[in-house]
Amino acid sequence: MLERTEFFAVLLAAVVALVIVAFAVVAGASAPLQAEGQAVQEPTCSEWTDGCIVCARTPQGLACSTPGIACVRQAPRCLKP
């Protein structure tokens, strides 16, 4: 069983990890907004990528994937005109 100080150390590590994940999620939320702006630049393209995310126009609206952990953004390119 963990001693009191060990318990608090583990608890603190877990809280810090959750805060880091929350910041990563918030930072990743800007990716679809960037992709949406790129979609406006290419109105005839139905699916495109920047090397990190793939976005597509669907009947329900714009749908984008989430970026990978270590992706490097490139110039957007159309996958399906």
N, C-alpha and C positions, 0 to 999 in steps of 0.2 A: 504494500500500500504506500502511496505517496505521502511524504511529509507535507506539512502546510506550505513551506516555501517552494517545494517542487510543484505542488498543485497550482500555486499562483503563477509560477513561471510557465507552466504548460498552458494555463488559461490566457496569460498575456500573449504568448506566441500564437494561440488560436485567434485571438481578437485582432492581432496585427495582420495575420494572414487573411482574415475576412475583410479588413479594411483595404488591403492591397487588391484583393479580388474585386471589391466594389469599385475602386478607382479604375481598374482595368475595364470593367463593364461600362462604366460611364465614358471612358475614353474611346471604347469601341463603338459606342452609340453614334459617334460623329461620322463613322464610315458610311452608313447608308445615306446620310445627308450629303456627303461629298458625291456619292454615286448618283444621287438624285439630280444634283447639279450637272453632272456629266450627261445624264440621260436627256436633259433639256438641250444640250449642245448637239446631240445626235438623235433627233426625233424619229428617224426612220429605223433605228436599230432596236430590235426587240430583246436582245440579250448581249451583255458586254461584260468585260472584266478589266481589272487593273493589275492582275497578278496576285491580288490578295482576296478580293471578293468578287463574286459573280452576281450580277443583277439582271432581272428580267421583268418585262412588262407583262402583267397578268390581268385578267378581267377584274380582279379585286384591287388592283393598283400595283405599285412597284414592290418587288420582292427581292431582297438582297441576302446573301449569305453573310456569315460573320467571318472576320479575317482570321487567318491562322496565327499561331504564336509568333513565328519569326518571318513574317512575310515582308517583302520589299516592294513597295508600290512602284508601278511602271505607268507609262502613258496608257490611258484607256484604249481598248480595241474592241471592235464589234465582233461578236461571235455568230450572231444570227441577224441578218438584215431584215 
